[in-house]
Amino acid sequence: MFPLLLSTLLVVAVGIGGATAWVASGGDWRRCGLQVSFPDLLIDLLYIPQSLPSSIFICSYFQHIGDGRLIKRRIRDGKGEFSMGCPLQDSRLCVHYKGMLLDEKKIVFYDTKVDNDGEPLEFSLGEGLVPEGFEMCVRLMLPEEVSHVTCLPDYAYDKFTIRPDNVPEGAYVEWVIELLGFEMKKDWTGMDFRAIMNDFENTKSTGNRLFKEGKFALAKAKYDKVLREFNHVNPQDDEEGKEFANTRNLLNLNVAACYLKMGDCRKSIETCNKVLDANHVHVKALYRRGMAYMETGDFEEARRDFKRMMSIDKSSEVNAKAALLKLKQTE
């Protein structure tokens, strides 16, 4: 798409089968090279200057997000300084929104003020609870801001877990989003070890849910975030130190599982090695690394890990023998 600046005035002349874009520069109108099919860009009629044809629509403030398949237009300014006042980090959000199909009728498929008894939607970012395009845009909003978001199907509901009943596959959508406010996730600074571990359990549970839903990248991001924060945690005694080490190993193995599901077996192996460097007889790490080796075709390395499992822990024989049988069938 045409690389618009935030202050650019965009004009789209809609015609049969497509549209022609114009931009304003120093008070003069000039035609640019943007050609879009009708559903790719549909904007509200704000005003029509007399010097332009009646088929020309004007929009005053656009942000292209990512690769340009997502367009956010601010229609009411929020409070605060962009981007310091935006929920760029995972936060708890409160929003009102209206969702419309991006067609000639602009059918409303959901409105929190109507379909949710007037109550706003509350959700946490980074947990896969709203479509990807929705989340990408609200992260760039200020409290009390209202924005129109134009979204292609893959950022709307085509890849989302739950599709509204009245949103067909391949639908282009527009959301009108009002960010009422947000609350940042609490910082671990000043918290004691037990409080930190309790908070970690909540994050881990979210990551595990995302993993079960097949949202491996989101799950990995949750585990990675905790691992980064763990760099600033200092256990106070041997008992806390043992719990902390075991928890770190568990997180790394969860990350390794995500890499394996995402098809990045080498990174899965590298992550398992972090666990085995800390505990060379960690049976679960050997199993996960062996599975990754098998996926990469390193059959001897995989066989070595599975056999080592059985020599360390007899209770792992069932899993190890099943893995060896699968390995034999794969070779």
N, C-alpha and C positions, 0 to 999 in steps of 0.2 A: 504494500500500500504506500501511498504518498507520505513521506516523512513529515508530518505536521508538527510545528512548534506549538507550545501551549497557548500562545497568543494569536495563532493563525485563525483567520476567519475562513471557514470552508463553505463553499456553495455547491450544492449538488442539483443539477438539472435532470430530473427524472423523466425518462421517455420510455417508449415501448422496448422491452428487452434489455434495458440497461440504463446507465446514467453517465453524465459527463460532469467532472468536477472542475470548479473554479476556485481560485484563492484571491484574497484581498492583500495587496501589498502597497503601502504608501498611498492609500486612497484610490488606487487603480485596480480594476479587475483584470485578471489574466487567466487564461485557460491553462490547466496543468494536464499532465499525461495520465491521470488516474481514470480508469474505466472500471466500473463495478457492475455486477449483475444486481437485479433489483433487491433480493433479500440480503445481500451482503452489507448494505448500508441504507437504513431507513431512518430518517430523522424527523423530528416534529417541525411543523411550520411555525416559525417565530415571527418573521415579517418578510414582505416582498418589496424591495425597492422598485420604484417606477422605471429605473433604467435597465432592469433585467427582465427577461421573459417571465410570464406568469407561472411557468413550470419550475422555477428556481426556488429552492428552500435554503434557508441560512441557519447555520449553527455556529455558536460563538466560542466554545471552549471544549477542545477535545484532548484526551490523552490516549495515545495508542499504547496498549500494554503488551509486553513481550513481542511476539512476532506480528502484531497488528491485527490478529483475528479477534481481538477484544478491544472495544472502544468505550471509554468512560467519559461522559460529559457532565461536568458540574453545573447544576442549575440553581443551587443555593450554597453560598459559602459556609464553611464550618468555622468553629472557634479554635484558635490555636495556630501554631506555626507549622507549616508543611516542611519537612516530613517528621519533625520531632514530635508533633502532636498526634501522629497516626499510629494505629496498632500494628506496627511492622512486626513486632514479636508476637508469639502466641499469647492471646488474651481472651477474656470472656467478653463477648459483645452483646449489645442490645440494639436491635434494628426493627424498623418497620419496612416492609417492602411489598411491592406489587409486581407480579410477573405476568407478562403478556407475550403471546405468540407474535412473531415479527412478520405479520402478513397484512393484507389490505384491511382486514376487519379488526386487527389488534385485539384479539380475544384475550380477556384476563383469565388466567388459569389459577391464580392464587393472590389473595390480598390479605395480609395480616389484620388489617383494620376491619375486614368483613368476615373472613373465614376462620379467624382465631379469636373470636369474641372481642375484637379490639385490642387484644394483648399483643405486644411486640414479640418477636422471636429472639430468644436468648440461646447462644451457642458459643462453643470454644473453637478458636482457630486451630488449624493444624491437626484436626481430628477427623477430617473427611465427612463432616456433618452437613456441608453445603456444597454445591457444585464448584469445580475448580475456578471457573471464571468469576463467580460470585465472591469467593474468598480472595482472589487476587485483587479485586477492585476495592473491597472494604478495607483491606490493609493500607490502601492509599487514600483513605477518607479521614476527615477531621470530625470530631463530635459536632452534631447538629447539621452536618453537611447533607445535602440531597443530591444524588447523581442519577443520571440515566446511564444504563450499561447495555450496550449492544453486544450480543454474544453468539458465536457460531456454535453448531451442535456439539462438537467435541469438547468445548469448554462449558457447555450447558448441561444437558441431561443425558446425552448419548453414552457417556462413560460414568455417569453417576449411579450409585447403588440403587436408589429408588427414583423412578420416573413418575411424575404426577400423571394421573389417569388421562387427563385431557391434553397432555403434551405428546404428540406423535414422535416417532423416531425421525431423526434428521431435522428437527424443528429448530429454526433460528428464534431466539428469544430476546426480549428486552426486560430488564428489571429497573424499577424505580426504587432506589434504596435510600433510606434515611438512617444514618448512624446516630442513634440516640446517645450512646456513650459506650465506654469500655473500661474494663478493669484488668490491669496487668497481672500476670502470674506472680505470686509472691516470691521474693528473693530469698535465697537460703542464708544470706548474710545475717549473722547474729543468732541463727537457729542452732539448737543443740543437735547432737548426732541422731537421737531417736526421732526428733521432729523431721529431720532431713530424710531419714529412711522411710518414715510414714508417707511423706510427700512423694518420695520416689515410687512407692507402691502404687499410688494413683496413676502416675505417668506410665509405669510399666503396664498396668492394666489396660490403659488406653492403647499403648503400642501393641499389646497382645490382641486386642479387639480388631485393630486395623489389620494386623497380620492375618487373622482368621477371615477377614472380609476380602483378602487378596490385595489390600492396599499396601504393598510391601515398601514402596518408597516413603510413604507417610509414616509407617511403623518404624522404619530405619531412622528417620529424622527424629522421632521421639527418643529412641535408644541413644542415638548419637548426642543429642542435647544433654541427656543426663550424664553421659560419659565425660563430656566437656566440663560440666559443672562439678563432677567428682574430682577434677583436678584441684579444686579449692577446698575439699573436705579433709579434715584432719582428725582421724580417730584418736581417742584419748587413752585407750588401754588395749591390751592384747585381745580381749573379747570383741571389742568394737573393730579392731584391726582385722580379725578373722572374718567377721560378718561383712565388712567393707570389701575385702578381697574376693570373697565368694560372690558378692553382688556384682562387682565389676566383671568377674568372669562370666556370670550369667548374662549380663548385658552384651558383652562381646560375642557370646555365642548366639544371642538373638540377632545381632547385626550380621553375623556370618550366615544365619538362616535366611535373612532377607536378601543378602547378596546371592545366595544360592538360588532362591526363587526368582530373582531378577536376571539370572543367567550370567552373573559375573563370578565365575567359580574361582578365579585367581585371587580376587579380593576376599572371597570367603575363606580360602586357605590361609591367606595372610592374617586374617582376623582370628582364626583358630590358633595360629602360631603364637599370637599374643597370650592366649590362655595357657598354651602348653609351655611357653617360656616361664610363666609364673608357677605352673604346676604340671610337670611333665607326665604325670599319671592321671590326668583328667580324662576320664573315660568318655564323657559326652563330647569333649573337644576332639578326641580321636575319631569318634564315630562321624561327627559332622565333617571333619577334614577328609575322612575316607570317602564319604559320599561326594564331596566336591572333587576329589581326585578321580573318582569313577566317572563323573560327568566330563572331565577333561581328557579322559582316555589314559590317565596314568594308573593303569591297573595294578602294577606291582606295588606302588606307593599305597594305593587303597587297600590292597590285600594285607600289607604290613600293618596298617592302622587297625584293621578289623581283628587281626590275630592278636595284636598287642592288647586290645580291649579285653579279650578273654583271659589273657595271662595276668592281667591286673585285677579284674573283678569277675568272678565266676557268674555273678548274677546278670552280667551283660551278654552271656553266651547266646541267648535267644535272638537278641537284636543283631549281634555280630554274625551269627550263622545265617540269618535271613539276608544280611547285607552281602555275605560271601556268595550265597546262592544267586542273588541278583547280579553280582559281579560276574559269576561264571556264565550266566545267561547273556550278559552284555558283551563279553569278550568275543 
